[in-house]
Structure formats: structure tokens, C-alpha cells
Amino acid sequence: MKKKILNFIAEVKIELGKVSWLEKKVIRITTVVVVVFMLLFAFYIGVVDIIFSKIITLFLR
């Protein structure tokens, strides 16, 4: 069993060596873009939630 696990780990290392990784600069830029869009979307959802809650409150009074 131990031999199978060690063989698996060795094969994983070989396969990871074949992967073409992105440059750090590209990863950093795309991460910033994703975070900015998440924040904008969260703000939008918050505003829509506030508007809908105000509308529902008006109808329930």
C-alpha cells in the first residue's frame, strides 16, 4: 500500500512538471480583476436588497 502511495505521488510530481503555468504577473492581474468584480457585484446585490426590502416594507404596512 505504501508503495502505491509513493508511486502516485511521484506520478503527480511528473505531471505537474508538464503543466504550463501562467506568469505571476498575469495571475496577479486576473486575481485583482476577479476581486474587483466580486466587490462590485456584492455592492449591486446589497443595493438591490435594500431597495426590495424598502418596497416590501411599504406594502406590508
Phi and psi in degrees as GROMACS dihedral restraints (atoms count N, CA, C in turn):
[ dihedral_restraints ]
;  ai    aj    ak    al  type     phi  dphi    fc
    3     4     5     6     1   -63.4    20    10
    4     5     6     7     1   -36.5    20    10
    6     7     8     9     1   -65.6    20    10
    7     8     9    10     1   -37.8    20    10
    9    10    11    12     1   -65.0    20    10
   10    11    12    13     1   -41.8    20    10
   12    13    14    15     1   -65.0    20    10
   13    14    15    16     1   -45.6    20    10
   15    16    17    18     1   -64.2    20    10
   16    17    18    19     1   -37.1    20    10
   18    19    20    21     1   -65.2    20    10
   19    20    21    22     1   -42.0    20    10
   21    22    23    24     1   -61.0    20    10
   22    23    24    25     1   -45.6    20    10
   24    25    26    27     1   -63.1    20    10
   25    26    27    28     1   -40.1    20    10
   27    28    29    30     1   -63.9    20    10
   28    29    30    31     1   -41.0    20    10
   30    31    32    33     1   -66.9    20    10
   31    32    33    34     1   -36.6    20    10
   33    34    35    36     1   -63.1    20    10
   34    35    36    37     1   -43.4    20    10
   36    37    38    39     1   -60.9    20    10
   37    38    39    40     1   -41.3    20    10
   39    40    41    42     1   -63.5    20    10
   40    41    42    43     1   -45.6    20    10
   42    43    44    45     1   -65.4    20    10
   43    44    45    46     1   -38.1    20    10
   45    46    47    48     1   -66.0    20    10
   46    47    48    49     1   -28.3    20    10
   48    49    50    51     1   -68.9    20    10
   49    50    51    52     1   -23.1    20    10
   51    52    53    54     1   -84.0    20    10
   52    53    54    55     1   -15.6    20    10
   54    55    56    57     1   -71.0    20    10
   55    56    57    58     1   137.0    20    10
   57    58    59    60     1   -92.9    20    10
   58    59    60    61     1   105.7    20    10
   60    61    62    63     1   -83.5    20    10
   61    62    63    64     1   148.4    20    10
   63    64    65    66     1   -73.8    20    10
   64    65    66    67     1   158.4    20    10
   66    67    68    69     1   -70.4    20    10
   67    68    69    70     1   152.4    20    10
   69    70    71    72     1   -60.6    20    10
   70    71    72    73     1   -34.7    20    10
   72    73    74    75     1   -64.0    20    10
   73    74    75    76     1   -42.1    20    10
   75    76    77    78     1   -66.0    20    10
   76    77    78    79     1   -42.3    20    10
   78    79    80    81     1   -63.0    20    10
   79    80    81    82     1   -41.9    20    10
   81    82    83    84     1   -63.2    20    10
   82    83    84    85     1   -45.5    20    10
   84    85    86    87     1   -64.3    20    10
   85    86    87    88     1   -47.0    20    10
   87    88    89    90     1   -65.7    20    10
   88    89    90    91     1   -33.3    20    10
   90    91    92    93     1   -64.6    20    10
   91    92    93    94     1   -43.9    20    10
   93    94    95    96     1   -62.6    20    10
   94    95    96    97     1   -42.3    20    10
   96    97    98    99     1   -61.4    20    10
   97    98    99   100     1   -44.7    20    10
   99   100   101   102     1   -63.5    20    10
  100   101   102   103     1   -43.9    20    10
  102   103   104   105     1   -64.0    20    10
  103   104   105   106     1   -42.4    20    10
  105   106   107   108     1   -63.0    20    10
  106   107   108   109     1   -45.9    20    10
  108   109   110   111     1   -65.4    20    10
  109   110   111   112     1   -34.8    20    10
  111   112   113   114     1   -63.7    20    10
  112   113   114   115     1   -42.9    20    10
  114   115   116   117     1   -65.3    20    10
  115   116   117   118     1   -42.8    20    10
  117   118   119   120     1   -62.7    20    10
  118   119   120   121     1   -42.5    20    10
  120   121   122   123     1   -65.8    20    10
  121   122   123   124     1   -40.8    20    10
  123   124   125   126     1   -62.9    20    10
  124   125   126   127     1   -41.1    20    10
  126   127   128   129     1   -62.8    20    10
  127   128   129   130     1   -44.5    20    10
  129   130   131   132     1   -60.8    20    10
  130   131   132   133     1   -47.7    20    10
  132   133   134   135     1   -61.7    20    10
  133   134   135   136     1   -39.2    20    10
  135   136   137   138     1   -62.7    20    10
  136   137   138   139     1   -43.4    20    10
  138   139   140   141     1   -65.1    20    10
  139   140   141   142     1   -45.3    20    10
  141   142   143   144     1   -62.2    20    10
  142   143   144   145     1   -39.8    20    10
  144   145   146   147     1   -62.5    20    10
  145   146   147   148     1   -44.0    20    10
  147   148   149   150     1   -62.9    20    10
  148   149   150   151     1   -43.1    20    10
  150   151   152   153     1   -63.0    20    10
  151   152   153   154     1   -47.7    20    10
  153   154   155   156     1   -64.1    20    10
  154   155   156   157     1   -38.0    20    10
  156   157   158   159     1   -66.6    20    10
  157   158   159   160     1   -36.4    20    10
  159   160   161   162     1   -65.7    20    10
  160   161   162   163     1   -42.5    20    10
  162   163   164   165     1   -64.0    20    10
  163   164   165   166     1   -45.0    20    10
  165   166   167   168     1   -64.5    20    10
  166   167   168   169     1   -39.2    20    10
  168   169   170   171     1   -62.2    20    10
  169   170   171   172     1   -39.4    20    10
  171   172   173   174     1   -64.5    20    10
  172   173   174   175     1   -40.0    20    10
  174   175   176   177     1   -73.1    20    10
  175   176   177   178     1   -28.5    20    10
  177   178   179   180     1   -86.4    20    10
  178   179   180   181     1    -8.6    20    10
